[in-house]
């Protein structure tokens, strides 16, 4: 890790600080529940708009159309081109509500 300081004491590093945000991700074929990692002071949308081909998801569970869990893993990547929609955890309401 490289750390550099300027004359005012501000430091610069190669590490990018991020916060984990729980989310539900719908792909073309599956639903994924897990955490996506967003830079501090940025929105989930900002992370989704990045040019990288894949989105990292941690503590992920992949669900089939009938709701059964197909896979559970600590880390996976999702091709951004396959994402249909994303709901951040702070916006998830009870699915039984009408």
N, C-alpha and C positions, 0 to 999 in steps of 0.2 A: 504494500500500500504506500503510495506517495502522498506526503503531506507537505504543502508549501505555505509559508506565511508571507503576507505583505507588510509594508511598513506601519500599518495601522493595527496589526495583530490579527487581522482576518485570516482564516486558514482555508485552504483549498485541498480537496482530496479526490481520489478516483472513485470513492464510494458514493453511490446515490442513495439517499435516505428515502425509504418508502414506508407506507403504512398498509397493512392488510385490510381489505374490505371484503366482507362476505358477499357473495353474489350467486344468482341463478343465471346460468348461461344456456340458451337454447341454440343448438346447432341444427343443421339440416336434418340430422337423424336422431340426436340424443339430447337429453337435458343433463346439465352438469351443475352440481352445487359445490362450492368451494370458496377459496379466497383469491382475489386478484390483488396485485400490489401496485399502489398508486403513489406517485411522488408526492412529498409533502406540499401542501398548498395547491394541489391540482385536483381536478375532478376525474371521476371514472371515465367520462367521455374523452378527456384529454389522453388518458392511457389507451383507450380504444382507437383513437385517431393516430397513434404513432405509426411510423412506416414499417416497423418490424413485421415479419410474416407470421409469427406465432405469438400467442398470449400465454404467459405462464400462469398456472393455477395450482395452488397448494391445498392440501387437505381435501382433495377432490373426490366426489362420488359421481359416477356416471350412471344415469338411469335409462332404462328401456321405456318405450312408449306406454307400457302397462304399469309403470312405476316401480318395477323391481330394480334392485341395484345390480348392475352388470360388473362394475369395477369400483374399487376403492383404492386410492393411492395418495402418498404424501406429496407427489409432484407430477404434473403433466403439462404438456403444451397443447394449445388448441389453435388450429389454423384460423386466423382472423377471417379468411374468405368464407369459412363455413359457419360463422356466427350469424344467427338470425336476429336475436335480441338478447339484452342483458338487463337484469334487475339488480341494482345494488341492494345489499342487505338492509340498509336503512329504509328502503322503499317497499320492502316486502310486507304485505298485509296477509292476514289469514285467508287462505285460499277458499275457505268455506263461506266467507262473507259475500253478500250480494248487495 
